[in-house]
């Protein structure tokens, strides 16, 4: 792997690591966060398309990349709700773990990867490590502790949050899988993806707007979260480039991008002040280490 390819592979880690921390910092309800995130991403995609003079694709290529973005918005809405249940520092390791498991199983059962018995044994051992790691990151010492995004998570809240993330993984898996079904460059896929993201967010916003207490387009956080969307745009574009076979490939590119969990988890703890007891901190860091190690293992299985 060249230094250039490695740097491209690490850009999604930075963008996706900072993204959830910024959405937590800017606040707002999930509808405000998804509006800002997707509109910021679409703005970034438009600027990139104009700057690179990338032609707008059509036909199946447009449809599949549009659906990729729409699937991401679907999944991210559930993740934003998970943030309200158990905070960024617990949600992100769970989300990353589920994505690594989903991508691995997709590769085995759909793409025919891990073809040898040894590869399957090592791969499923890595999945086992991920499951243990995810469990450790959701550990709560005080079960009767009240829950807010920054002060703690009860067992029932954590269970609900994990369920929300599990639903979100359907959207995330489709987000990664759809672009692989067509021959498009990262630059060509970026704008249709941004459109798909923004369309789903807009539909969700108007559905939420039917509740008189919710005014998503009159809330400051809907617009400040556009900044977080620009960081997501950086990650999404660089990931599309990194995942191409000529750069890092899907397996390595995906695994490198998922190292964002380190930045996001520590950012949730130290920047968003999601407090942990000493035992919870040990559990979170141990679980985080297992998820990262297992992710690296899956990237190099042949």
N, C-alpha and C positions, 0 to 999 in steps of 0.2 A: 504494500500500500504506500503510495507516494505521500509526501507531506501535504501537498495540495488537496488530494482526495481525503486525507484525514481531517484537514481543517474544514472542508465542505461537510464532512460527516458530523463534525462537532457543532456546527452552527445550529442545527435543529435542537441539540441539547441545550444550548444557551437560550434560544428563543422560547422553546416550550418549557424550560425551567423557570424563566422570568414571568412568562404569561400568567400562570395561576396566582402567583404572588401579587402581581399588579392588579388582577381582577379582585383579589381579596382586599388589597389596599384601597382601591377606588370604591369598593363596596357596591351597594345596590342589590336589588333582587335578581334572581336568575334571568328574568326577562331583560333587565337593564344590561347585565353582563353579556348576554348572547347578542343583543343588538350592537353594543359597542365592539365586541370581539369580531363579529362578522362584517360589520360595516368598515372597520379598520382594515380587515384582511382584504375586502373588496377594493378599498382605496389603494392599498399597497399593490394589488394585482393590476389595477388600471395604470398606475404609474409605471410599473415594470413593463407592461405591454406597450405603452407609449414610448418608453425609453429604449426598449430593445426592438421596437417596430415588429413585434411578433404578430402574425396574422391570426385572426379569430378562426378556430377550427370549426367544423360543422359535422353533421351526420352522426355516426356512431361514436366517433371520437369526442364530440361535444357532449353527447348524451351521457356517456360513461363518466366523464370527468365532472360534469354537472351533478350527476347522482352521487359521486364521491363526496363533493362538498356538502350536498344536502344530507348525506348520511352522517357526516361529521357533526353538523349542527344538531341533528337529532340526538346523537350521543352526548354532545357537550352540554346540552340542556340538562340532562339527567346528572351529569357530573357537577354542574353548578348547584343543583339541588343537594347533591351529596356533600358539597362544601358546607352547606348550612347545617347539615346533620353532624358531621364529624371533623370539619375543618380541612384545610389544604394539606397539612402535614400527615394526616392519616389517609385522606382520599387518594393522594397521588401515588404512594407505593402500591395501594390496592389496584388502582387503575393500570399502572405499569405492569404489575404482575399478571393481571388478567389479559392485557394486550400481548405480553410475551407468550402466555399459554395459548391464546387464540391463534397467534401467528404461527406458532410451532405446530399445533394440531392441523391448521390449514395446510401447512407445508407437507405434513406427513400424509394426510388422507386425501388431499386434493392434488397437490403437486408431486407427490411421490418421493419426497425427500426422506432422509434417514433410512435409506434402503437396506442397509445391513443390520444384522442383529445387534452388533456392538453399538452402532449409531443409535438405534432405538433404545437400548439399555441406558446409554449415557443421556440421551435426550429426555427420557421419561424420569430419570433421576433428577435432571435439572428442573423439570416441571414440579417434582416433589419438593425440591428446595424452594421454589417460588411459592408454593402453597404454604409451606412453613413460614417463609419470610413475610407473606401477606398477613398471616395470622398474628405474627409477632407485632407488626406495625399497628394493628387494631387493639392491642392489649390495653386495658383500662384497669388501673389499680383500685379505684374507688367506684364501685358499681352504683352507689347512690349519689354520685357527684352530679350537680346540675349541668346541663349542656348548653353552651353557646359556642360560636365559632372559635372563640379564643380561650375559653376557660375549662373545657373538658368535654368528655364524651361518655355517656352512659352506655351500658351494653346494648340496650334496645336501640338507641340512636345509631350506634356503630353497625348493628345488624341491618338497620334500614338503609344506612349509607352504602354498605356493601351491596345490598340488593339493587340500589339505584345504579351503582357503578357497573354491576353485572349486566343490566339492561343496556347501559351506554356502550358496552363493548361490541354489541351488534353493529352499531353505527360506526365505531372506530375500525372494526374489521373490514366493513364495506368501504370505508374511506381509503384504506390501504390497498384493497383488492381491486376495486374498479379500474384505477389507472393502469394496472398491470395487464388488463384484458385488451388494451389497444396500444398501438404504436404512436405515442406522442411524447414530445420532449417535456421537461419540467416547465419551461416557459410557456409552451402551448397549453398545458393543462391548468396552469395557475389561474387564469381569468375565469374559465368556466367553473372551476371549483369555487372561486370566490363568489360567483353569481349564485351557485347552488346553496352555499352557506347563507348568503344574505336573504334569499327567497324564503328559506325555511324559518329564519329568524323573524322576518317580517310577518309571515303567517302566524307564528307563535305570538308575536307582539300584538297583533290585532285580535287574536283569540283571547289574549289576556286583557286587552283593553275593554272587553265587554264587562269586566268587573270594574265598577265605577271607582273603586278605591285605588285602582291601578292606572297610572297614566305614564306608560313607558317612554313616550316621546316628550314628556314634560319634566323628566327627571334628569338632573345633572349627571348622574353616574352612567347614563346611557351614552353620553358623549365623552366623558373622561375615559371610559373603557375603550374608546377607539384607539387610545395609545397602546393598551394591552393587545388589541387586534393587530397593530403594526408589528409587534414582537412575534405574534403568531404567524403573520405573513412572512417574516424573515425565516422562521422555522419551516413553514410549509413549503416555500419555494426551494430552500436549500435541501429539504428532505426529498422532494421530487427529483432533484438533480442527483443527490447522493445515492438514491435507490436504483438508478439506472445501472444496467450491467457493465457499462463502460467506465463507471466511476467506482462505487463501492458494492453495488449489488443490493438486492432487497434484504437479505439476511443480515449482512454486516451493517448496511445503512440504517436499517430499522433498530438494531441493537444499540448502535452508537447514539441514535436519537433518543432512545429510552433512558439513557443516562441522565436525562433531564430530571429524573426523579430525585437525584441528589440535591440539585439546586432548589427544586420546588419544595421538598420536604424540609430542608434546613431553613429555607426562606420563610415557610409557614411558621416555624418555631421561633426564629430569631427576629424576623421582620414583622410578621403579623402577630407575634406574641401569643401563639397557641401553647399555653403552658403545659408542661409535663412534670410529673414527679420523677424522681431519680430512677425508679424502677421502669417507668414508662419510657424514659429516654433511652435506657439500655436496651429495652425491647425494640423500640423503633429503630435504633441504629443497627442492632443485630439483624432485624428483619430486612432493613434496607441493604445491608451488606450481602445477605443471601440472595435477594432479588437481583442485585447487580452481578454477582458472581454467576448465578444461573443464566442470566441474560448473555453474558460473555461466552459461557459454555455453548449455548444454543447457536451462537453466531459461527462457531468453528466446527460444528458437527457436519460431516460429509455423508 
